[in-house]
Amino acid sequence: MGVRESFIKHQGQTTPYPLAIDVASAKGMYVTDKSGKTYLDLVAGVSACSVGHCHPSVVKAIQEQAEKYLHVMVYGEFIQDPQLHLAEKLASLLPDSLNCTYFVNSGVEAIEASMKLSKGYTGRSEIISCKNSYHGSTHGALSIMGTETYKRKFRPLLPDCGQITYNDLSSLKNINKNTASVVIEPIQGASGFITPENEFLKAVRERCDEVGALLIFDEIQTCFGRTGNLFGFQTYQVVPDILCMAKGMGGGMSIGSFTTSTEKMHSLRENPILGHITTFGGHPIACAASLATLNELCDTQIIEEVGRKEVLFRKLLVHPKIKEIRGKGLMLAVEFDDAEICRKVVHRGLEKGLITFFFLFTHTAVRLSPPLIISEDEIRKAAQLILEILDE
Ligand SMILES: Cc1ncc(COP(=O)(O)O)c(C=O)c1O
């Protein structure tokens, strides 16, 4: 049986059309397959590999930690330096109201736990999210997903989930005194990098304060520099009550987290105790990798350069077939007339050694979310390849 056939037969799949690059190695901006072909990566494992593949500092941190200890105890019992040092560093970079971080394994776990925290803390049951939002695929996160397509088959889901419309101030009246929390992405990911307009996030913050609901920012894609600031909330100057992170925070390792005040966080450890538990959450290797990633972002110009790189992409990607470029920083959606052009860009891109990818909810845009370390030359090369494909 060929490798591809075996992959299809023996490994769980998420679509019938996987890109199926047979990966041999990945370094910096490039993924190399087993035939020796290299691909310039404009996706970064879907916004995850923020400092590039196998960044030397991240690899070193992983190796050093692997020599000390791996998993030693369920989360939150023992003091483990990688977890504590990462939590301390995050607290030093965040406002005082976000000084306590709980580590999990993935983005969706951060969302699930935040939803629980908000219910427990407020004593209310309703969770509000946005139309066209994506917060993960487990039952709780699916319940607040902003589109019916992926929910229908899996009902019943959580009751008491309401919706507002992103960028529609009039919909904020749906946030009310029964609302435990509003879960919102500073930039909507799955629907094609829709950015907030008209002080929308500020208005959501004000409405939450008015009715006593907690504001949860899903920064699973926007965290760790992607928008040109360390966190997306800094780009839009609205501080949430709970900040969820994942993807880019791991530098290529699996980690997620949610951050709030110590006082709010402690509501998960009382009445009942063990209000949220995880065995492997904040795995020491993942935390060591995350701390190395954070240090790299804080100690270099990487984040400062994100804005300039966005401008260059926008300047170069001009073509009659490109209708619009949306997004902020290095999360950019290139909008075309139809899905066929998107498929062509992705598939011809692969043939030419360029990785781009699709969005979950929109089929007329292609995702560019490269490692933040992409150079100007690599941006030029990528843009030229995309324009060539559009000219074909
Ligand atoms: C905005 C957002 N929230 C939540 C998630 C879920 O994260 P994970 O896949 O790590 O569970 C994702 C993943 O794509 C995401 O983009």
The ligand as a MOL file (V3000), in Angstrom:
LIG
                    3D

  0  0  0     0  0            999 V3000
M  V30 BEGIN CTAB
M  V30 COUNTS 16 16 0 0 0
M  V30 BEGIN ATOM
M  V30 1 C -10.2070 31.4530 16.8890 0
M  V30 2 C -10.0250 30.0180 17.2710 0
M  V30 3 N -10.5430 29.5810 18.4230 0
M  V30 4 C -10.3870 28.3030 18.8230 0
M  V30 5 C -9.7270 27.3890 18.0520 0
M  V30 6 C -9.5660 25.9790 18.5250 0
M  V30 7 O -8.2320 25.7430 18.8430 0
M  V30 8 P -7.6480 24.2480 18.8470 0
M  V30 9 O -7.7240 23.7300 17.4590 0
M  V30 10 O -6.2480 24.4050 19.3680 0
M  V30 11 O -8.4880 23.4780 19.7870 0
M  V30 12 C -9.2120 27.7990 16.8160 0
M  V30 13 C -8.5500 26.8320 15.9340 0
M  V30 14 O -8.4470 26.9940 14.7430 0
M  V30 15 C -9.3660 29.1390 16.4240 0
M  V30 16 O -8.8760 29.5790 15.2620 0
M  V30 END ATOM
M  V30 BEGIN BOND
M  V30 1 1 1 2
M  V30 2 1 2 3
M  V30 3 2 2 15
M  V30 4 2 3 4
M  V30 5 1 4 5
M  V30 6 1 5 6
M  V30 7 2 5 12
M  V30 8 1 6 7
M  V30 9 1 7 8
M  V30 10 2 8 9
M  V30 11 1 8 10
M  V30 12 1 8 11
M  V30 13 1 12 13
M  V30 14 1 12 15
M  V30 15 2 13 14
M  V30 16 1 15 16
M  V30 END BOND
M  V30 END CTAB
M  END
